[in-house]
Amino acid sequence: MSEQKFERGTSLSIFVSDRREDIGSLIFALLIAIGIVAFVGQ
């Protein structure tokens, strides 16, 4: 029997896997950064 070494946290995620969640978060952060640069650059 395999014992978990740590708790994964909440299972309330709209993503299927952790990797997709990480990539989605990075893309979202990049869009926010581009929006800020475009807004402040005016």
Summary of the structure (lengths in Angstrom):
residues: 42
radius of gyration: 16.6
end to end distance: 59.7
largest distance: 59.7
contacts: 55
relative contact order: 0.09
helix: 55%
strand: 0%
